[in-house]
Amino acid sequence: MAEQELDSLSEKMIILAGDSIVQSSISLDEAYVFGELEFSSYEDKLRYYILRRKTHKVYPYAKLAAERLVELNDSLTKITKTRKRKKYTEKVQKYIEEEFSEELKKLTRTEGQILVKLIYRQTGTTAFDLVKELRNGWRAFSVQYHCQTIQDKYKRRISSR
């Protein structure tokens, strides 16, 4: 059996401006480093940090929702009959409501809005389209109408103060 030479020079070398660097590390993509954020006023800074805090709070829910939606769509493609698909969707909805309803009820209105926007960003589908696709068009209209009604009541209450 022939003995193998252990030669450290056999590693790949990068030569930059006459200097050699051993390439024994992992190549990474470029990372962008931004400077400090500058705000025109204290109120803008405060709004930014509040939005950031709320976004960090709801981001795990948005990510989880996107993952569950992918799993649900994969399962629904395997089910051929419409009635069975509807039953399965209702079962999954009930399970998700039981699991997350208490936590989601504690979210503020703006946190809920941020959550809907993040879900849209994660899935590429609006909340209306998700409800329409998974339930039906009338249910989606109903949900949107009730949300609009609640929002109108809230705005009237704020403007009357």
Secondary structure, 3 states (H helix, E strand, C coil): CCCCCCCHHHCCEEEECCEEEECCCCCCCCCCCCCCCCCCCHHHHHHHHHHHHHHHHHHHHHHHHHHHHHHHHHHHHHCCCHHHHHHHHHHHHHHHHHHHHHHHHCCCHHHHHHHHHHHHHHHCCCHHHHHHHHCCHHHHHHHHHHHHHHHHHHHHHHHCC
